[in-house]
Amino acid sequence: MNRKRNIVFVSAISIVALVLTTGWGVLSGDEWPPDPMEVYSMAGTWFYTGDLETPGEINIFTISPEDPRTGKGFSVHIDVNPDFTGGWMPEATSWTPWFGTYVRTGPNTWLIKGVCYMKNDTTPKPTILAIMIHESTFTMTAPDAIESVDTVSVYGADQDSDGDGLPDEGQQPGASLPGTGHLKPL
């Protein structure tokens, strides 16, 4: 009697285990286990074209590798041949490179923020005319393509009363320029 009970008990456990594992396989379909998420890296040198640029302008982003602990890194954006003729700030003769940081916001998205200064270099000591803050959302659509949604906020040099190189808290930009762009790697 004990032997029959053990056989029935073991058989019942086996059937329950079979039903549970088969049921899970059927319910989960072909997508289980899930494929590992592909995480893109935007480290490297990228050429930027955007609707805020004058045709023919060359813009280069150099982006550091990301710190895997924080998801952060830095970038330098150089406008190789900016067009200052007939612009909205005709007294400007040059600007600095853009220096910025970025943080990963998803598997293929980043928030990037940088600062640059428009200058007049004709005086013995260059004069800062404007502070420009650039904020973009970068989305890597393929390993060799980044799409960006950009905003460039322009502040007067007089909006930095403490001289730290950034607009004072509460200051509003004199102009805010939205745009979109495309980056391709070197």
C-alpha positions in Angstrom: 0.0 0.0 0.0 2.8 2.4 0.9 4.5 1.6 -2.4 1.4 2.4 -4.4 1.0 5.7 -2.5 4.6 6.7 -3.2 4.2 5.9 -6.9 1.0 7.9 -7.1 2.7 10.8 -5.2 5.8 10.9 -7.3 3.7 10.6 -10.5 1.5 13.5 -9.4 4.5 15.7 -8.6 6.0 14.8 -12.0 2.8 15.7 -13.8 2.5 19.0 -12.0 6.1 19.9 -12.8 5.6 18.9 -16.4 2.4 21.0 -16.7 4.1 24.0 -15.0 7.2 24.0 -17.2 5.3 23.3 -20.4 2.7 25.9 -19.5 5.4 28.5 -18.9 7.1 27.7 -22.2 3.8 28.0 -24.1 2.8 31.3 -22.3 6.2 32.9 -22.7 6.4 32.1 -26.4 9.6 32.3 -28.4 10.8 35.5 -26.7 11.9 33.8 -23.5 14.5 34.3 -22.3 14.7 37.8 -23.6 17.7 38.9 -25.7 20.1 41.1 -23.9 19.5 44.8 -24.4 21.9 46.3 -26.9 23.5 49.3 -25.3 25.0 51.8 -27.7 28.1 53.9 -27.0 28.5 57.4 -28.6 32.2 57.7 -27.6 34.3 59.0 -30.4 34.4 61.8 -33.0 31.2 62.8 -34.8 30.3 65.3 -37.6 27.2 67.3 -36.9 24.8 69.0 -39.4 21.8 70.8 -38.2 19.1 73.3 -39.1 20.7 76.0 -37.0 23.9 75.8 -39.0 24.9 77.8 -42.1 25.3 75.4 -45.0 28.9 74.4 -45.3 29.7 74.9 -41.6 31.7 72.0 -40.2 30.9 71.0 -36.6 32.8 68.3 -34.8 31.8 66.6 -31.5 34.4 64.6 -29.6 32.7 62.5 -27.0 34.4 60.7 -24.1 33.7 57.1 -23.2 30.9 56.8 -20.6 31.7 56.1 -17.0 29.9 52.8 -16.4 29.2 53.6 -12.8 27.4 56.9 -13.4 26.4 56.9 -17.1 28.2 60.3 -17.5 30.9 61.6 -19.7 32.1 64.8 -21.4 32.1 66.4 -24.8 33.8 69.1 -26.8 32.1 70.6 -29.8 34.1 72.7 -32.2 32.5 74.8 -34.9 35.4 74.7 -37.4 34.3 77.6 -39.7 31.6 79.6 -38.1 30.0 82.3 -40.2 30.1 85.7 -38.4 29.2 87.8 -41.5 25.8 89.5 -41.2 24.9 87.4 -38.1 22.7 88.5 -35.2 25.8 89.5 -33.3 27.9 91.3 -35.8 30.5 92.6 -33.3 31.5 88.9 -32.5 34.7 87.8 -34.1 35.0 84.3 -32.6 33.7 81.9 -30.1 35.2 79.2 -27.9 34.6 75.5 -28.3 31.6 74.1 -26.6 32.5 72.2 -23.4 29.9 70.0 -21.9 28.8 66.9 -20.1 26.3 64.2 -20.8 24.3 61.6 -18.9 22.7 58.4 -20.3 18.9 58.5 -20.0 18.1 55.2 -21.7 19.8 52.4 -23.7 20.3 54.7 -26.7 19.5 58.2 -25.4 21.5 60.9 -23.6 21.0 64.4 -22.3 24.0 66.6 -23.3 24.6 70.1 -22.0 27.4 72.5 -22.8 28.6 76.1 -22.7 30.4 78.4 -25.1 31.3 82.1 -25.3 30.9 84.5 -28.2 33.8 87.0 -28.1 35.3 90.0 -29.7 39.0 89.5 -30.2 39.8 92.9 -31.7 40.7 94.4 -28.4 43.9 93.7 -26.5 41.9 91.6 -24.0 39.1 89.6 -25.7 35.7 90.7 -24.6 32.9 88.1 -23.9 29.8 89.3 -25.6 27.4 86.4 -24.9 27.2 83.1 -23.0 25.5 80.3 -24.9 24.1 77.2 -23.2 23.4 74.2 -25.5 21.1 71.5 -24.4 20.3 68.4 -26.5 18.7 65.1 -26.4 20.8 62.6 -28.4 19.2 59.4 -29.7 21.4 56.8 -31.3 19.2 55.3 -34.1 22.0 53.0 -35.3 25.7 52.4 -34.4 26.6 55.1 -37.0 23.8 57.6 -36.6 22.7 60.0 -33.8 19.7 62.3 -34.1 19.5 65.4 -31.9 16.9 67.7 -30.6 18.6 70.9 -29.6 18.1 74.2 -27.8 20.7 77.0 -27.7 19.9 79.6 -25.1 21.8 82.9 -25.5 22.5 85.2 -22.5 24.3 88.6 -22.4 27.6 88.8 -20.7 26.0 91.2 -18.2 23.8 88.3 -17.0 26.8 86.9 -15.2 27.3 89.3 -12.4 29.3 87.0 -10.2 31.8 86.2 -13.0 31.6 82.4 -12.8 31.1 82.1 -16.5 27.4 81.0 -16.3 24.2 83.1 -16.3 23.1 84.0 -12.8 20.2 82.0 -11.4 16.8 83.3 -12.5 18.2 85.0 -15.6 16.1 84.5 -18.8 17.9 84.0 -22.1 17.7 86.9 -24.6 17.1 84.3 -27.3 16.3 80.6 -27.3 16.9 78.8 -30.6 15.4 75.3 -31.1 16.7 72.9 -33.7 17.4 69.4 -34.8 20.5 67.8 -36.1 22.2 64.6 -37.3 25.6 63.2 -36.3 27.7 60.7 -38.2 30.9 59.2 -37.0 34.4 59.9 -38.3 
